[in-house]
């Protein structure tokens, strides 16, 4: 587990940059818009399916393995996490033998990072911090929370520029914002309606990250991906392999607020 500590000790203060996004709870206005397939009803049904996936999942807990690969580092470790549908999120990274090596937590207002053996504690005021300094991939805390709960983030888009097409047996839903190209692409299986992949772009159309959701299993009526791969164009990727998963459990909100042990 030496590589775990080499990686963790090298982590600087994590970024406070937030990527703006919006989680949509209401149905999309059925005003006029164009789709690649010219099928407006199918586009609306597809977006509604995506938005309603695991909509009733309130809390979750998981245990599994994290593998983070970058050009300069390789981290293979055990991890456990808890979260809520309000964006509260906590993850424990374990060293050897099963001791907490690092803890990241977000309580809806503040984010915390504690490197246990080095006794390094960070706190930052950000409602949705980027985890790029930790994971080398510019994914936000809320986005990672969404994927671990079987949901996906929906970024701001213009209804008039929404497009959908069928490629093979996969629907591609393109969400755009103005004339700046794709903001988000969502890939949905034609038959199961499971979300297979999500690509997030910046305002210039460049890929920020891609998340692949695989090994779908049903847990208490919720569809959960037990295998998640998040990557970017720099060949950095985070592979999350879940072993056990629980939903709709009692999690005190105080669990997400960290304080320095001393």
Secondary structure, DSSP 8 states (H G I E B T S, - for coil): -HHHHHHHHT--S------------S---------TTS-HHHHHHHHHHHHHTTTT--EEEEEEEEEEE-SS-EEEEEEEEEEETTS-EEEEEE-TTS-EEEEEEE-SSEEEEEETTTTEEEEEE-SS-B-HHHHSS--BHHHHHHHHTT--------GGG-EEEEETTEEEEEEE-TTS-EEEEEEEETTT--EEEEEEE-TTS-EEEEEEEEEEEEETTEEEEEEEEEE-TTS-EEEEEEEEEEES----GGGG------
